[in-house]
Every structure is written in C-alpha cells, then in structure tokens.
Amino acid sequence: MYELPIRRLRAFDKPKIESHFKSLDAEALTSRFGVPVSPAFVETYLSGIFNNSALVFGAFPDSCLRGVGELRAVPDSPNHVAELAFTVETVWQDLGIGDALLSRIITAARNRGFREVHMLCLATNHKMRRLAAKHEAELKLTTGQIEATLTAPWPTPFSVAEEISAEYHAMARAILSWPGNDRRTG
C-alpha cells in the first residue's frame, strides 16, 4: 500500500511553501482564508508562517509540495486548544491528500497535549465538511462558516512512535528523490 509522504516543513522549505501558495487558484485561496485575498495578503501571511511555534507540514505525493497543513496553539487558551488549516492544490484534491494531512496534524496535536483542535471552513466547502465529519469532528454553523471541533485523544507511546516513524520515512523519501540522486547503474 502506498503511503503519502508528509513531513514537517522548516524555514529552509519556505521557497517551496511560497511556490505552493502561488500555484493555488483564487477559489482555493478563498477556501483557505475564508475570504478572497490578494497576492500581497498571501505574501504577508507567508512571511510569518513559522511564527508563534506553528507546526507546518507538507504533502509530497510526487516529490513536489502539493499540500500544506498548519497547526497553531490558540493564544492564551487555558485548555490546550489549537487551530488547524490546510491547502491542497486543486488538481491534487480528491486523492486523499487532505485526509492524510488532517490525520498527521491530529497526531501532532495529540502528541503535544492539545485536547481540542478547531478548524474553520466556508459553509459552502463541502469537501472540508465531509473530511471533518470523517474525523468525527463536531460541526457548528456560524455566519456562513462551519467550525469543526476535533477532540484529540491523549498521547500514547504508540502515537509518538507513529509520528517519529512517519517523519523518518518522509525524510528518507525526500533524500532518495533529490535531483541528481539517480539510482540507476551504468
């Protein structure tokens, strides 16, 4: 069975993240931010994507960054609450990338002690609503948006090992797919 490579993104991945966001069409950007946004807004947003201890993950189905997921702690939250958001390039949607990113983000939230994870999407974003429901989120309609609340289970040694293993495998795949790393002989 094919396992989608998802790995944590770091500051050195910022050019890939910028390229990913530039490849998103207006509809995908509106779905991500909840309102139509300008290129200047996206540029400003990306300049601080790693601020506030955000965990940023990338999906690499074809060795190129096609999906980005973010997990951020909600400031001043007494109950260990985080929020998540993600994007998947339009031509790569409906292939399980969003589901895999969401699963990875939930595991990361769980292993960091977040008990609740919130996600907002437009009420018209049926794909995200189905995805949230698939992960047993509580859905609440609020002024044209859906707020999905996921309850993360407590971390276990297995969940921590699962996250470490997934990160290791994604990094190994990245190394093996570097340009010029041709494994053919002769």
C-alpha positions in Angstrom: 0.0 0.0 0.0 1.3 3.5 -0.9 1.9 5.8 2.0 1.8 9.5 1.2 5.0 11.3 2.2 4.1 14.0 4.7 6.9 15.7 6.6 7.3 18.7 8.9 8.4 21.8 7.0 11.1 24.0 8.3 12.3 27.5 7.5 14.5 26.2 4.6 11.3 24.9 3.0 9.9 28.4 2.7 10.5 28.7 -1.1 8.5 25.5 -1.6 5.7 26.8 0.5 5.7 30.1 -1.4 5.6 28.3 -4.7 2.7 26.1 -3.4 0.7 29.1 -2.4 1.4 30.9 -5.7 0.1 27.8 -7.5 -3.3 28.0 -5.7 -6.2 29.5 -7.7 -8.5 32.2 -6.3 -11.1 29.7 -5.2 -8.5 27.6 -3.2 -7.2 30.7 -1.5 -10.7 31.8 -0.6 -11.4 28.4 0.8 -8.1 28.6 2.9 -8.6 32.1 4.3 -12.4 32.3 4.3 -12.4 35.4 2.1 -11.0 36.5 -1.2 -7.3 37.5 -0.6 -4.8 39.5 -2.6 -1.3 38.3 -3.5 0.1 40.9 -1.1 -2.0 39.4 1.7 -0.7 35.9 0.9 2.9 37.3 0.9 2.5 38.9 4.3 0.9 35.8 5.7 3.7 33.6 4.4 6.4 35.9 5.9 5.2 34.8 9.3 4.1 31.2 8.7 6.6 29.8 11.2 5.8 32.4 13.9 4.2 31.5 17.2 5.5 28.0 17.3 3.4 26.9 14.4 3.9 23.3 13.1 3.8 23.2 9.3 3.5 20.0 7.4 3.9 19.3 3.7 2.5 16.6 1.5 4.7 15.3 -1.3 2.8 12.8 -3.5 5.1 13.2 -6.4 8.2 14.6 -4.7 6.8 18.1 -5.1 4.9 20.0 -2.3 1.2 19.7 -3.2 -0.4 20.3 0.2 0.4 22.3 3.3 -1.1 21.9 6.8 -0.6 24.1 9.7 -1.2 23.6 13.5 -1.1 26.6 15.8 -1.8 26.9 19.5 -4.6 29.3 20.3 -3.0 32.1 22.3 -4.0 32.3 26.0 -6.1 29.2 25.8 -6.4 27.6 29.2 -7.5 24.2 27.8 -4.7 23.4 25.4 -6.6 24.3 22.2 -5.1 24.5 18.8 -6.3 25.5 15.3 -5.5 23.9 12.0 -5.7 24.9 8.4 -4.5 23.4 5.2 -4.4 23.7 1.4 -4.2 21.2 -1.4 -3.5 22.2 -5.0 -6.8 22.0 -6.9 -5.6 19.3 -9.4 -4.4 17.2 -6.4 -7.7 17.3 -4.5 -9.9 14.3 -4.0 -6.8 12.0 -3.9 -6.6 11.6 -0.1 -4.0 14.3 0.5 -6.3 16.4 2.7 -7.3 13.4 4.7 -3.6 12.4 5.2 -2.6 15.9 6.2 -5.5 16.1 8.7 -4.6 12.8 10.2 -0.9 13.8 10.5 -1.9 17.2 12.1 -4.3 15.4 14.6 -1.4 13.1 15.6 0.9 16.0 16.1 -1.7 17.9 18.2 -2.3 14.8 20.2 1.4 14.2 20.9 1.8 17.8 22.1 -1.1 17.6 24.6 -3.7 19.6 22.6 -7.1 18.3 23.6 -9.2 20.3 21.1 -8.3 21.3 17.6 -10.5 23.8 15.7 -10.9 24.3 12.0 -12.9 26.8 10.2 -14.2 26.5 6.6 -16.8 28.2 4.5 -20.2 26.6 4.8 -20.1 26.0 1.0 -16.9 24.0 1.3 -18.5 20.5 1.3 -15.1 18.7 0.9 -13.8 20.1 4.1 -17.1 19.5 5.9 -17.0 15.8 4.8 -13.4 15.5 5.8 -14.1 17.0 9.3 -17.1 14.7 9.7 -15.0 11.7 8.7 -12.6 12.5 11.5 -15.6 12.7 14.0 -15.5 16.5 14.4 -18.3 18.3 16.0 -19.6 20.7 13.3 -21.3 24.0 14.1 -22.6 26.6 11.6 -21.7 30.2 12.4 -22.4 33.0 10.0 -21.5 31.4 6.7 -18.8 29.3 8.2 -18.5 25.9 9.7 -16.5 25.5 12.9 -15.2 21.9 13.3 -14.0 20.9 16.7 -11.9 17.7 16.9 -11.2 16.1 20.2 -7.7 14.7 20.2 -7.1 11.6 22.3 -4.4 11.5 24.9 -0.9 10.7 23.6 0.5 7.2 23.9 3.9 5.7 23.3 2.4 4.3 20.1 1.2 7.7 18.8 4.6 9.3 19.5 6.4 6.4 17.7 3.9 6.7 14.8 4.8 10.4 14.4 8.5 9.8 14.6 8.3 6.9 12.1 6.2 8.9 9.6 8.7 11.8 9.8 11.7 9.5 9.3 10.1 7.8 6.3 9.1 11.1 4.7 12.6 12.4 5.1 14.1 9.3 3.7 11.9 9.5 0.6 12.9 13.2 0.2 16.6 12.3 0.3 16.1 9.5 -2.2 14.2 11.8 -4.6 16.7 14.7 -4.5 17.7 15.9 -8.1 20.7 14.1 -9.3 20.2 11.2 -7.0 19.8 8.7 -9.8 19.9 5.1 -8.5 20.4 3.5 -11.9 23.7 1.9 -12.6 25.5 2.1 -15.9 
